[in-house]
Amino acid sequence: MREYHKRSLVKAVSWRVLATVSTMAIVYIFTGEALLSVGIGAVEIVVKLFLYYGHERVWNLITWGKLEHPLAHLAVSRELEPEHLDEIRNRLEDLGYL
């Protein structure tokens, strides 16, 4: 299943906020300098936001480890007829979805 770019972007932002706050805290614990912690956090959040977004988009292209939709093998190139709908319903029942 593919993701929309917006979802990848929101995931990247939420992760970056969490990761940057933790980095700032670690820098502060080691140095005791709040200004240095904020500066490192500001640079890190921008750089790693783009890296994470790109990383997510590349992984979204890789099919390894993804589950195929249970009806992916059904070729749909025209309007579905009643017997097709029955086949879909039966397949979903076999898979436990209905």
C-alpha positions in Angstrom: 0.0 0.0 0.0 1.4 3.4 -1.0 1.4 6.5 1.1 0.5 10.0 0.1 3.4 12.6 0.2 1.4 14.5 2.8 1.5 11.5 5.2 5.2 11.1 4.7 5.7 14.8 5.4 3.6 14.7 8.6 5.5 11.6 9.8 8.8 13.3 9.1 7.9 16.5 10.9 6.5 14.7 14.0 9.6 12.5 14.2 12.0 15.4 13.7 10.4 17.3 16.6 10.8 14.4 18.9 14.3 13.6 17.7 15.5 17.2 17.8 14.2 17.8 21.3 16.0 14.7 22.5 19.2 15.9 20.7 19.0 19.3 22.3 18.5 17.7 25.7 21.6 15.5 25.2 23.8 18.4 24.1 22.6 20.4 27.1 23.3 17.6 29.5 26.9 17.2 28.1 27.8 20.9 27.7 25.4 22.8 30.0 25.1 25.4 27.2 21.5 26.2 26.2 22.4 28.4 23.2 24.6 25.7 21.8 21.9 23.1 22.3 19.3 25.3 20.5 21.8 26.0 17.6 22.6 22.4 17.1 18.9 21.5 17.2 18.0 24.2 14.6 20.5 22.9 12.1 19.7 19.3 12.8 15.9 19.7 12.4 16.3 21.2 8.9 18.9 18.8 7.6 17.4 15.6 9.0 13.8 16.5 8.0 14.8 16.4 4.4 16.9 13.2 4.9 14.0 11.5 6.6 11.5 12.5 4.0 13.7 11.3 1.2 14.3 8.0 3.1 10.6 7.4 3.5 9.9 8.1 -0.2 12.6 5.7 -1.3 11.3 3.0 1.0 7.8 3.5 -0.2 9.1 2.5 -3.7 10.5 -0.8 -2.4 8.0 -3.6 -2.4 10.0 -5.9 -0.1 8.0 -6.5 3.1 4.7 -5.0 1.9 1.6 -7.1 1.9 -0.2 -7.3 -1.4 -3.9 -6.2 -1.4 -6.0 -9.4 -1.3 -7.8 -8.5 -4.6 -4.7 -7.3 -6.5 -4.8 -10.3 -8.8 -8.2 -9.3 -10.2 -7.7 -7.4 -13.4 -10.3 -4.6 -13.7 -10.3 -3.0 -17.1 -14.0 -2.5 -17.6 -17.2 -2.0 -15.7 -17.7 -4.8 -13.1 -20.5 -7.3 -13.8 -22.6 -9.0 -11.0 -20.6 -12.2 -11.2 -17.4 -10.2 -10.7 -18.9 -8.7 -7.6 -19.8 -12.1 -6.3 -16.2 -13.3 -6.9 -14.9 -10.3 -4.9 -17.4 -10.9 -2.1 -16.5 -14.6 -2.0 -12.7 -13.8 -1.9 -13.2 -11.3 0.9 -15.2 -13.9 2.9 -12.5 -16.5 2.4 -10.0 -14.0 3.7 -12.2 -13.2 6.7 -13.0 -9.6 5.8 -16.7 -10.3 5.6 
